[in-house]
């Protein structure tokens, strides 16, 4: 199994402990996600230390205020690291509005352009901003790079995501008892567009709700999604592994 989205720098335990427990749970690779320059550098150091860890570098919408050409150049330099396999997480968050919306949109567009220029996948964060998210992604037509809807929440736009070929990555919240719309979406996504993740240390799956989330727990989410889809765990594992290998060039 692959954890396609985790924030190792925000977890309580050391990367060595987290990677070790993930390996024991059968999680073969982790995508450590950068949200700002500090977390990006942490992810790169962790990837240098642990063979199983790969990296996405980007500027989260919460961190996008003042994002400029110098910040973009810094990301482009980091992207030269051999274990960087994606740009992001980038996007728009109108629920919190921790950064001005103009800055969010500017940073999102620049990171989309960077991903295209580098031929890297783009990891998307979107909350209560579906209209502007789709407007940015669709304005120039097909991009020729994988687009990943991290912590998938666009249940009302599922058909649009499928039509556009966006990957839909489900986190632990799909396992919550009241997550009916998410569960319907997880059952409907075609095999070739399906991913799972932890978004650790956030969104622990129901089985671990009293614990801080970590990459090892992606197995719990994957088992739940497999049941929704009428698949065995092994079948889902094969699907996710194949998709991740294609997206991240493993």
C-alpha positions, -999 to +999 in steps of 0.1 A: +000+000+000+010+036-006+003+066+016+000+093-011-002+122+012+012+128+047+028+156+067+056+139+086+069+172+100+036+178+118+034+143+134+044+138+170+069+110+165+101+110+146+102+102+109+121+070+117+094+058+140+066+067+116+083+051+086+091+019+106+055+015+118+043+021+082+066-005+069+054-030+095+018-023+083+028-031+047+030+005+036+058+006+011+061+042+001+051+076+016+046+109-001+057+136+023+040+169+015+055+203+018+033+233+027+059+260+031+097+263+028+103+248+063+082+218+058+095+213+022+131+212+035+120+188+063+105+165+037+136+165+016+159+157+045+135+129+055+135+115+020+173+116+019+173+095+051+145+070+043+143+051+011+105+047+013+099+085+015+093+107-016+083+143-017+058+169-030+070+205-026+046+234-027+029+263-010-004+255+008-031+281+002-029+290+039+008+299+033+003+317+001+003+354+012+031+373-006+040+343-028+062+358-055+087+350-082+114+345-056+092+319-038+085+302-071+122+301-079+129+285-045+103+257-053+119+252-087+153+248-071+139+223-046+122+204-074+156+194-088+160+170-059+157+134-073+130+124-048+107+153-056+078+136-075+050+163-074+042+199-069+018+208-041-002+209-021-014+239-039-049+253-044-076+274-027-092+274+007-121+298+011-133+281+043-105+294+065-093+323+044-060+324+062-045+342+032-060+367+008-079+351-020-060+370-046-027+356-032-041+321-031-052+323-067-018+338-078+002+311-059-021+283-073-017+295-109+021+298-106+024+263-091+002+249-118+025+265-144+056+251-126+041+216-125+035+218-162+069+232-170+086+204-150+062+177-161+053+168-125+019+159-110+000+186-091-015+179-057-047+200-051-061+214-019-096+228-023-122+238+004-153+257-004-136+269-036-147+244-062-158+270-087-125+289-088-105+256-085-121+242-116-119+276-134-081+276-129-076+240-139-099+241-169-090+276-183-061+263-204-076+230-214-059+197-207-026+200-189-008+168-197+001+162-161-017+142-134-040+163-112-046+148-078-076+160-057-061+154-023-085+145+006-113+143-019-144+163-010-159+174-043-188+149-041-211+172-060-185+175-088-174+139-089-185+133-125-167+165-136-135+152-119-138+118-136-145+134-170-114+156-166-093+126-155-084+139-121-072+114-095-094+112-064-075+105-032-096+095-001-084+101+034-096+088+068-127+109+069-143+086+043-146+060+071-167+083+094-203+071+100-218+103+086-197+105+055-223+091+032-216+113+002-179+105+004-186+068+006-208+069-025-180+088-043-153+063-032-174+035-045-180+052-078-145+064-088-130+043-116-101+021-106-077+041-128-084+073-109-084+060-073-058+068-045-058+066-007-039+087+018-038+096+055-032+134+054-015+125+087-014+137+114-050+148+106-082+129+098-075+096+116-097+068+102-126+057+124-107+027+137-081+051+152-102+082+160-087+085+195-051+086+180-031+110+160-031+099+124+001+084+109+010+067+076+006+032+090-032+039+093-036+042+056-043+005+056-074+010+077-088+035+052-078+013+023-096-017+039-128+004+043-127+017+007-121-018-006-153-029+012-172+000-003-161-010-038-167-047-033-130-055-037-106-074-015-078-054+002-053-070-021-072-059-052-074-023-040-038-024-030-029-034-066-050-006-080-035+021-058+000+008-063-004+009-101-018+044-101+009+057-077+036+042-098+023+059-129+017+092-113+049+095-093+073+076-117+084+050-092 
